[in-house]
C-alpha cells in the first residue's frame, strides 16, 4: 500500500538545518505550506510547487534584528534592502527612547528623534495609526515595535530639559497603555540623550509600571556607556525590578578609552543582576558607534567621522579634527558649527566587543541608521559579519551559537510568538546561506553594500530574496507582542 505524497508550497531539500536553539546542525528537508513550517525530516515522498536544492548549505530561522531605527524606513522604503539582504526577516523598531509613534510634534523633531527623519516623517499620532501604516506599506520584513520614552515626553512636555510632572507622566502612561493594548513590545529609553537626561529614575519607573500586566519589557540606551557605566546599569536594573519586567540593555559597550578593558566588570555586573532578575543585552559587531553629533563626546581623545551635517553637507566623510584644522578652530567649535549632524565615533576596544558579543546573554542587533547618507556599515553588514568574520574566520563562537543570538534568543525574549526557530507550526521565516562564503561587504567607506553568501530568504513562507536579488514579493507585516501576562514566566525564562 502506497501512502499518498504530501503536498507543500515550497520544499527545501538537503539543508544543514540550524534550528535556532544553539543545537548543532543536522541534515534535513523542510516543507512550507500557507506561510508555516509543516514538516521537517526526510521528505523525499513530498511534492511541492517550488523545490529549492540546499546542497548542504545552512538553513536557519530568519534573523531578528532586535535593535533598529527602521521605524519610518519600513514604510518609506518597504523593500528594506539593507535588512533582507542580510537574511533579516523581522526588525524591532522604537529603540533608544525614540519611536515614530505615538508622536505629535510641535515643531522639528528633537535630537535624536531626527534620526528617524524630518518633521514630515512623523505622521502617526497613535500607535494603531503606525500599525496600519506598516501593514499598508507591506514591507519585505516583519515589524515589531517598542514605544520610546523620549517620544512620549515630546508629546506631553513643553520642554525636555526637566523632569516630567505627575500629570505629564499620567499622560505618557495612558499613551503607553494604549500602545501595549495594541501589541507594542514594551518601553524603550534613551537616557544618555539631552532630550531624556533630565528625566529622573523615578519618572521612568512610574512610566514602566503598566508593562508587567501586558507581559512587556523595558529596553534602555543607558544614562551613560562611559566611565559611570556600572551606575547606569544599576539604574536599569532598578527600573526593571520596580516594574517587575525583564530588562534589555541596548548596544552594550565600554565607550571611551578610559573605559577600555572594563567589559569584564560590566559583564560581571550583568551576571550578578541575572541571578536575581531577567536581564540581557544586545550588541553590534563593530568597535565604532554612530549617532547624532554630541558635543559631550568631542573631547579630542578619539577620532570622530562626520556622516552628515545640515549646515555643512560637504564635510560628510571627514574627521572632526581635520575639519577643525581646516577652519582653524577647536574641535569643540567645529562640532558646534557642524550641528545638527551625524557622526561615527571610534570609541571601543576590539577586545571588549569580542567579549560582549560572545557572552551567552547577548543578542545581535544592528543599530543601523537607514536615513544616514553615509551610514555606519552595521546597517547592511551586522549579521553576516557575526556569521563570517566572528564565527567562521575568528572562531569566536560556534556558528550554531551565532545563529541562536540572532533567532531563538531574540524571539523568546521579546515574546515574538512562533518565530526564531525552525519548528513545525512556526512561521516560515527562513534564511539559506553558505557558511563558507557568508561575509559582510559593507565598509565605512562604502557602507551600502549587500552581504555575500545569503542565498535565499523567506518571510512568512514567501521567497523574498534569491541569489543576490529581491524577488519583488513582500510578505512582511506588523507582529504584535505574543507574550501576555500569563506567559510572563516564559518571557523571564528566555533570559
PLY file of the C-alpha trace (Angstrom):
ply
format ascii 1.0
element vertex 495
property float x
property float y
property float z
element edge 494
property int vertex1
property int vertex2
end_header
0.00 0.00 0.00
1.43 3.38 -1.01
0.80 6.48 1.05
-0.21 9.50 -0.98
2.61 12.02 -1.20
2.04 15.13 0.87
2.00 18.47 -0.93
3.70 21.71 0.05
4.07 25.16 -1.45
7.84 25.00 -1.02
10.30 22.23 -0.29
13.87 22.98 0.77
15.88 19.81 0.22
19.20 18.66 1.70
19.97 21.53 4.06
22.25 21.60 7.07
19.49 22.69 9.42
20.31 25.03 12.28
17.07 25.13 14.28
17.96 28.36 16.11
18.26 26.88 19.61
22.02 26.51 19.55
21.83 22.80 18.74
24.39 21.56 16.20
23.18 21.25 12.60
21.50 18.15 11.14
20.75 17.29 7.53
17.04 17.82 6.91
14.42 18.79 4.34
11.84 21.44 5.27
8.32 21.85 3.86
6.39 25.14 3.87
2.63 25.49 3.37
0.43 28.56 3.87
3.25 30.52 5.43
4.06 27.92 8.08
6.65 25.17 8.50
4.64 21.94 8.12
7.27 19.20 8.06
10.95 18.66 8.88
12.82 15.45 8.08
13.49 13.27 5.07
10.70 14.48 2.81
11.62 12.63 -0.39
7.98 11.50 -0.82
6.66 15.09 -0.76
5.58 17.15 -3.74
5.90 20.92 -3.96
5.24 23.75 -6.38
8.74 25.06 -5.69
11.74 22.91 -4.78
14.99 24.52 -3.64
18.10 22.34 -3.52
20.12 23.43 -0.50
23.09 21.21 -1.41
24.32 21.16 2.17
24.14 24.90 2.71
22.94 26.20 6.07
19.22 26.74 6.63
18.37 28.82 9.69
15.46 30.78 11.13
15.29 34.27 9.62
17.39 36.66 11.66
15.68 39.04 14.09
17.25 42.48 14.29
16.40 43.43 17.87
17.90 46.90 17.69
16.83 49.04 14.75
15.81 52.57 13.91
13.82 51.39 10.89
10.58 52.93 12.25
9.88 55.16 9.24
12.07 53.24 6.78
9.78 50.19 6.75
7.03 52.47 5.42
9.02 54.72 3.10
11.33 52.04 1.67
9.32 48.85 2.19
11.71 46.75 0.07
14.02 47.05 3.15
17.12 46.08 1.18
19.63 46.70 3.98
17.90 44.04 6.06
16.51 41.41 3.67
19.96 41.14 2.02
21.38 40.07 5.42
18.76 37.38 5.98
16.89 39.54 8.49
13.17 38.71 8.44
11.97 40.72 11.47
13.02 44.15 12.74
12.28 45.60 16.17
11.80 49.37 15.95
11.35 52.08 18.57
14.71 51.69 20.31
16.71 54.21 22.39
13.64 56.11 23.55
12.80 57.26 20.03
9.84 55.83 18.13
7.77 57.03 15.19
4.61 56.59 17.21
2.70 57.71 19.12
4.07 61.14 18.16
2.58 64.63 17.81
5.29 67.17 17.01
5.05 70.86 17.88
7.96 71.76 15.58
11.01 69.94 14.26
11.75 66.56 15.90
14.14 66.98 18.86
17.55 65.32 18.74
17.86 62.29 18.47
14.31 61.76 17.12
15.65 63.38 13.94
17.45 60.08 13.28
14.04 58.78 12.15
13.55 61.60 9.65
12.46 65.22 9.35
9.19 66.60 10.60
7.17 65.11 7.70
8.18 61.55 8.69
6.16 61.70 11.91
2.60 61.02 10.82
1.43 58.58 13.49
-0.26 60.30 16.44
-1.43 56.92 17.74
0.23 53.52 17.80
-2.63 51.98 15.80
-2.04 54.57 13.07
1.53 53.29 12.86
0.47 49.62 12.81
-1.99 50.37 9.98
0.70 52.24 8.02
3.15 49.33 8.35
0.56 46.82 7.13
-0.46 49.11 4.26
3.19 49.52 3.17
3.69 45.72 3.09
7.39 45.79 3.95
9.58 42.84 2.94
10.26 42.13 6.65
8.09 41.77 9.74
7.98 44.74 12.10
7.58 44.70 15.87
7.71 47.89 17.92
8.78 49.42 21.21
7.45 52.75 22.48
10.04 55.46 23.11
10.21 57.35 26.41
11.58 60.44 24.61
8.76 60.29 22.06
6.21 60.25 24.90
7.99 63.11 26.70
7.90 65.13 23.49
4.12 64.64 23.24
3.38 65.83 26.77
6.06 68.35 27.73
6.74 71.91 26.63
10.49 71.36 27.04
12.63 68.27 27.54
15.39 69.62 29.82
13.42 68.98 33.00
11.62 66.21 34.87
8.03 65.39 33.87
5.27 66.38 36.31
2.93 63.70 37.74
0.23 64.88 35.30
2.62 64.58 32.34
3.61 61.08 33.45
-0.10 60.15 33.59
-0.49 61.36 30.01
2.55 59.38 28.88
1.31 56.27 30.68
-2.08 56.48 29.01
-0.42 56.54 25.57
1.90 53.67 26.53
-1.05 51.59 27.78
-2.94 52.15 24.53
0.10 51.00 22.55
0.57 47.93 24.75
-3.10 47.03 24.25
-2.42 47.13 20.50
0.62 44.88 20.52
3.64 47.05 21.37
6.56 45.08 22.84
7.35 47.44 25.68
9.07 50.70 26.61
12.48 51.90 25.44
14.53 54.74 26.89
17.47 56.83 25.71
18.61 58.39 28.96
22.02 59.44 27.63
20.45 61.97 25.27
19.75 65.59 26.15
16.04 65.03 25.44
15.77 62.49 28.30
18.81 63.08 30.51
16.79 65.35 32.81
14.29 62.56 33.49
14.94 61.19 36.98
14.94 57.42 37.52
11.56 57.77 39.28
9.97 59.15 36.09
10.99 56.07 34.12
9.98 53.77 36.99
6.49 55.28 37.05
6.20 55.02 33.29
7.33 51.37 33.32
4.63 50.30 35.79
1.99 49.32 33.16
4.41 46.96 31.36
4.04 43.90 33.61
0.31 43.48 33.07
0.95 43.08 29.33
3.95 40.76 29.60
6.02 43.55 28.05
9.65 44.53 28.72
11.95 47.51 29.24
14.90 48.24 26.95
17.37 51.02 27.50
20.11 53.06 25.91
21.52 53.72 29.35
22.25 57.00 31.11
25.91 56.54 30.15
28.16 53.99 28.43
31.29 55.83 29.61
33.04 55.81 33.00
29.90 55.66 35.17
28.53 52.66 33.21
28.10 50.44 36.32
25.86 53.08 37.93
23.86 53.31 34.70
23.42 49.53 34.69
22.23 49.64 38.31
19.65 52.25 37.31
18.40 49.97 34.51
18.06 47.03 36.93
16.23 49.24 39.46
13.65 50.25 36.86
13.11 46.63 35.80
12.78 45.37 39.37
10.40 48.17 40.32
8.14 47.41 37.33
8.69 43.62 37.67
9.64 43.28 33.99
12.63 41.94 32.07
15.37 44.41 31.08
17.37 44.55 27.85
20.43 46.81 27.84
20.79 48.18 24.32
24.09 48.01 22.40
26.16 47.16 25.47
29.66 48.65 25.11
32.54 50.21 27.01
32.73 53.64 25.38
35.77 55.91 25.58
39.46 54.99 26.01
39.33 55.39 29.80
36.74 52.59 29.81
38.55 50.12 27.56
39.05 46.70 29.12
36.16 47.12 31.55
33.92 44.59 29.76
34.98 42.03 32.40
33.47 44.22 35.16
30.48 45.18 33.04
29.62 41.54 32.23
30.21 40.70 35.91
27.52 43.23 36.80
25.18 41.74 34.19
25.75 38.20 35.52
25.12 39.30 39.10
21.88 41.01 38.11
20.77 37.98 36.06
20.85 35.77 39.16
18.03 37.86 40.64
16.14 39.31 37.68
15.73 38.67 33.93
18.33 40.95 32.31
20.02 40.66 28.93
21.65 42.80 26.29
22.28 43.22 22.59
25.34 44.44 20.72
26.54 45.14 17.20
29.80 43.55 15.97
31.91 46.69 15.43
34.25 48.80 17.55
32.83 52.13 16.38
29.45 53.59 17.28
27.20 56.06 15.46
24.50 58.59 16.34
23.88 62.30 16.11
26.91 64.52 16.79
27.14 65.02 20.57
29.35 67.89 21.82
29.96 66.00 25.09
31.86 63.36 23.11
34.06 65.83 21.23
36.93 65.59 23.72
39.87 65.12 21.36
40.71 61.66 22.70
39.02 59.69 19.89
38.52 60.15 16.16
35.02 61.21 15.08
33.88 60.96 11.46
31.03 63.23 10.29
28.40 61.31 8.29
26.04 64.24 7.59
25.74 67.89 8.54
22.80 70.15 7.79
24.81 73.41 7.58
27.92 71.78 6.05
26.94 68.74 3.96
30.30 68.95 2.17
32.05 67.75 5.34
30.47 64.27 5.29
33.14 61.58 5.48
35.73 63.84 7.14
37.17 63.67 10.65
36.19 66.42 13.11
39.88 67.09 13.87
40.61 67.62 10.16
37.59 69.92 9.73
38.74 71.90 12.81
42.25 72.23 11.38
40.84 73.33 8.00
38.72 76.01 9.70
41.45 77.00 12.16
39.20 76.43 15.20
38.99 74.00 18.14
37.29 70.63 17.63
34.52 71.74 20.00
33.91 74.90 17.94
33.97 72.93 14.67
31.43 70.47 16.10
29.12 73.34 17.13
29.24 74.75 13.59
28.50 71.33 12.06
25.34 70.71 14.11
22.82 69.28 13.52
24.98 66.43 12.26
25.58 62.71 12.38
28.80 61.02 13.44
30.72 57.77 13.75
32.72 57.54 17.00
35.92 55.45 17.05
35.26 54.70 20.71
35.54 50.99 21.57
38.25 48.39 22.03
38.06 45.24 19.90
38.70 43.01 22.95
35.63 44.43 24.69
33.50 43.98 21.56
34.56 40.32 21.31
33.93 39.66 25.00
30.45 41.21 24.96
29.43 39.61 21.64
30.45 36.13 22.80
28.62 36.32 26.14
25.62 33.93 26.25
23.24 36.74 27.34
23.98 38.87 24.26
21.69 39.11 21.22
22.72 40.67 17.91
21.19 43.97 16.85
22.42 46.23 14.06
21.52 49.68 15.45
21.72 50.74 11.78
20.65 54.26 10.80
18.80 53.97 7.46
18.31 57.72 6.97
22.03 58.48 7.23
23.52 59.29 3.79
26.84 57.70 4.88
25.60 55.10 7.35
27.76 53.04 9.68
28.25 49.69 7.85
26.31 47.86 10.60
23.12 48.87 8.73
23.96 46.45 5.88
26.57 44.20 7.49
25.93 43.32 11.15
24.50 39.80 10.80
26.82 38.39 8.09
29.74 39.94 9.98
28.91 37.83 13.02
28.47 34.69 10.87
31.52 35.21 8.66
34.09 37.35 10.41
33.50 36.38 14.06
32.11 32.82 13.92
33.93 31.37 10.88
37.13 33.40 10.46
37.92 34.36 14.06
36.30 31.25 15.60
34.99 33.45 18.43
31.78 31.41 18.77
30.37 28.33 17.01
28.04 29.02 14.08
25.05 27.49 15.89
25.65 29.87 18.82
25.91 32.88 16.48
22.57 31.87 14.95
20.96 31.41 18.41
21.92 35.02 19.25
20.05 36.22 16.15
16.98 33.97 16.34
15.52 31.97 19.24
17.11 34.07 21.98
15.66 37.23 20.45
12.21 35.82 19.69
11.79 34.33 23.16
12.98 37.45 24.96
10.75 39.84 23.10
7.75 37.49 23.05
7.61 37.02 19.25
5.36 34.00 19.06
6.22 31.06 16.78
9.27 32.76 15.32
13.02 32.39 15.78
13.12 28.59 15.44
12.75 26.06 12.65
9.90 24.18 14.23
6.70 22.60 12.90
3.83 25.08 13.21
6.14 28.10 13.32
6.02 30.92 10.75
8.26 30.13 7.79
10.78 32.94 8.26
13.93 31.26 6.91
17.36 32.05 5.52
19.51 29.80 3.34
23.17 30.79 3.34
26.60 29.41 2.52
28.70 29.24 5.71
31.89 29.20 3.65
31.01 32.35 1.67
28.89 34.45 4.01
30.55 37.78 4.78
29.76 41.45 5.22
30.70 43.61 2.23
29.74 46.96 3.79
32.70 49.12 4.86
32.99 52.55 6.47
34.00 53.99 3.08
31.38 52.06 1.09
28.68 51.17 3.58
25.72 50.50 1.28
26.72 47.06 0.01
24.82 43.80 0.27
26.38 40.84 2.03
27.83 37.84 0.19
26.61 34.29 0.72
22.98 34.98 1.68
21.29 32.84 -0.99
17.58 32.79 -0.20
15.25 34.42 2.31
11.62 33.50 3.06
9.32 35.78 5.03
6.06 34.19 6.19
6.66 31.42 3.66
7.19 33.77 0.72
10.51 33.66 -1.18
11.56 37.31 -0.90
15.27 37.31 -1.79
17.12 34.91 -4.09
20.69 34.80 -5.40
21.52 38.38 -4.55
18.27 39.95 -5.74
14.90 40.74 -4.16
12.14 38.69 -5.82
9.70 41.62 -5.70
7.43 39.74 -3.29
6.97 41.48 0.06
5.27 39.45 2.76
6.20 41.19 6.00
3.61 42.55 8.41
3.25 44.11 11.80
3.83 41.49 14.50
2.10 42.14 17.81
3.67 41.09 21.09
2.86 37.42 21.59
3.58 37.41 25.31
0.74 38.04 27.71
0.86 38.49 31.45
0.08 34.77 31.71
3.14 33.85 29.65
5.40 36.26 31.51
7.15 33.33 33.17
8.19 32.06 29.75
9.44 35.54 28.87
11.59 35.58 32.03
12.94 32.09 31.28
14.17 33.41 27.94
16.82 35.37 29.82
0 1
1 2
2 3
3 4
4 5
5 6
6 7
7 8
8 9
9 10
10 11
11 12
12 13
13 14
14 15
15 16
16 17
17 18
18 19
19 20
20 21
21 22
22 23
23 24
24 25
25 26
26 27
27 28
28 29
29 30
30 31
31 32
32 33
33 34
34 35
35 36
36 37
37 38
38 39
39 40
40 41
41 42
42 43
43 44
44 45
45 46
46 47
47 48
48 49
49 50
50 51
51 52
52 53
53 54
54 55
55 56
56 57
57 58
58 59
59 60
60 61
61 62
62 63
63 64
64 65
65 66
66 67
67 68
68 69
69 70
70 71
71 72
72 73
73 74
74 75
75 76
76 77
77 78
78 79
79 80
80 81
81 82
82 83
83 84
84 85
85 86
86 87
87 88
88 89
89 90
90 91
91 92
92 93
93 94
94 95
95 96
96 97
97 98
98 99
99 100
100 101
101 102
102 103
103 104
104 105
105 106
106 107
107 108
108 109
109 110
110 111
111 112
112 113
113 114
114 115
115 116
116 117
117 118
118 119
119 120
120 121
121 122
122 123
123 124
124 125
125 126
126 127
127 128
128 129
129 130
130 131
131 132
132 133
133 134
134 135
135 136
136 137
137 138
138 139
139 140
140 141
141 142
142 143
143 144
144 145
145 146
146 147
147 148
148 149
149 150
150 151
151 152
152 153
153 154
154 155
155 156
156 157
157 158
158 159
159 160
160 161
161 162
162 163
163 164
164 165
165 166
166 167
167 168
168 169
169 170
170 171
171 172
172 173
173 174
174 175
175 176
176 177
177 178
178 179
179 180
180 181
181 182
182 183
183 184
184 185
185 186
186 187
187 188
188 189
189 190
190 191
191 192
192 193
193 194
194 195
195 196
196 197
197 198
198 199
199 200
200 201
201 202
202 203
203 204
204 205
205 206
206 207
207 208
208 209
209 210
210 211
211 212
212 213
213 214
214 215
215 216
216 217
217 218
218 219
219 220
220 221
221 222
222 223
223 224
224 225
225 226
226 227
227 228
228 229
229 230
230 231
231 232
232 233
233 234
234 235
235 236
236 237
237 238
238 239
239 240
240 241
241 242
242 243
243 244
244 245
245 246
246 247
247 248
248 249
249 250
250 251
251 252
252 253
253 254
254 255
255 256
256 257
257 258
258 259
259 260
260 261
261 262
262 263
263 264
264 265
265 266
266 267
267 268
268 269
269 270
270 271
271 272
272 273
273 274
274 275
275 276
276 277
277 278
278 279
279 280
280 281
281 282
282 283
283 284
284 285
285 286
286 287
287 288
288 289
289 290
290 291
291 292
292 293
293 294
294 295
295 296
296 297
297 298
298 299
299 300
300 301
301 302
302 303
303 304
304 305
305 306
306 307
307 308
308 309
309 310
310 311
311 312
312 313
313 314
314 315
315 316
316 317
317 318
318 319
319 320
320 321
321 322
322 323
323 324
324 325
325 326
326 327
327 328
328 329
329 330
330 331
331 332
332 333
333 334
334 335
335 336
336 337
337 338
338 339
339 340
340 341
341 342
342 343
343 344
344 345
345 346
346 347
347 348
348 349
349 350
350 351
351 352
352 353
353 354
354 355
355 356
356 357
357 358
358 359
359 360
360 361
361 362
362 363
363 364
364 365
365 366
366 367
367 368
368 369
369 370
370 371
371 372
372 373
373 374
374 375
375 376
376 377
377 378
378 379
379 380
380 381
381 382
382 383
383 384
384 385
385 386
386 387
387 388
388 389
389 390
390 391
391 392
392 393
393 394
394 395
395 396
396 397
397 398
398 399
399 400
400 401
401 402
402 403
403 404
404 405
405 406
406 407
407 408
408 409
409 410
410 411
411 412
412 413
413 414
414 415
415 416
416 417
417 418
418 419
419 420
420 421
421 422
422 423
423 424
424 425
425 426
426 427
427 428
428 429
429 430
430 431
431 432
432 433
433 434
434 435
435 436
436 437
437 438
438 439
439 440
440 441
441 442
442 443
443 444
444 445
445 446
446 447
447 448
448 449
449 450
450 451
451 452
452 453
453 454
454 455
455 456
456 457
457 458
458 459
459 460
460 461
461 462
462 463
463 464
464 465
465 466
466 467
467 468
468 469
469 470
470 471
471 472
472 473
473 474
474 475
475 476
476 477
477 478
478 479
479 480
480 481
481 482
482 483
483 484
484 485
485 486
486 487
487 488
488 489
489 490
490 491
491 492
492 493
493 494
